[in-house]
Structure formats: C-alpha cells, structure tokens
Amino acid sequence: MLKIENIDQEDHVILQLSGEIDASNSVDLDAAIQDILEKGTKRILVDGSQLEYISSAGLGVFMSYLEEFQEKDIQIVIFGLLEKVHQVFVILGLDKLITIKSTEQDALEAML
C-alpha cells in the first residue's frame, strides 16, 4: 500500500511517500507530482524515509518528469531512502539524473 502526502512549505513542497510503489499504484504518484506541478512549485523534496519498495513502474514515473523538470527549471531532490530502495535507483542509474541525499537538511542545502 502507498500513502502520499504533500506538505506545502514556504518555498518548496515535500512529497512524503510511505509504503510501496508498484505498477498498481504508480498512477497515484504520477497524480501527486502532477498536482504539485499545477501549483507552479519550483522546488520539490521527496521524503523517501518511509518508502519500503519501489518498482520499475514507480521509477518510470520519476523518469517521465525529468525532461519537464529541466525545461521548467524545477528542482527535485529525494532524501532519506532506505538502502534497499536507494540501490534500485543506483542500479538503474537514476542517482545520476536525480539528486539523492541522506537527510532533509542535506536535501535543502542541495537546492540552494
């Protein structure tokens, strides 16, 4: 099961993910990112500290937005991933395309 929460901050949004992202619920992640983009937010922090699993479908959602983020000058930083989830990003090379940090503080500093 996946739980998604958008937490609006002063100059960024925290997209808090908990549970598992797979083919059956990756559309929910897609909808959450779409909502953030419609608000015109330029800085997105993804809190992955409670994310237990992500499938290729979930990773595909992030990949599908990379070009749009670049075109619209939107910063996205993922933080707090469990080691097994982080490894999935590394294996597919997404850690080269999306900034991944250990803590929320590190993620905020990466956006400065």
Stockholm file with secondary structure:
# STOCKHOLM 1.0

chainA/1-112         MLKIENIDQEDHVILQLSGEIDASNSVDLDAAIQDILEKGTKRILVDGSQLEYISSAGLGVFMSYLEEFQEKDIQIVIFGLLEKVHQVFVILGLDKLITIKSTEQDALEAML
#=GR chainA/1-112 SS CEEEEEEECSSCEEEEEEEEECTTTHHHHHHHHHHHHHTTCCEEEEEEEEEEEECHHHHHHHHHHHHHHHHTTCEEEEECCCHHHHHHHHHTTGGGTSEEESSHHHHHHHTC
#=GC SS_cons         CEEEEEEECSSCEEEEEEEEECTTTHHHHHHHHHHHHHTTCCEEEEEEEEEEEECHHHHHHHHHHHHHHHHTTCEEEEECCCHHHHHHHHHTTGGGTSEEESSHHHHHHHTC
//
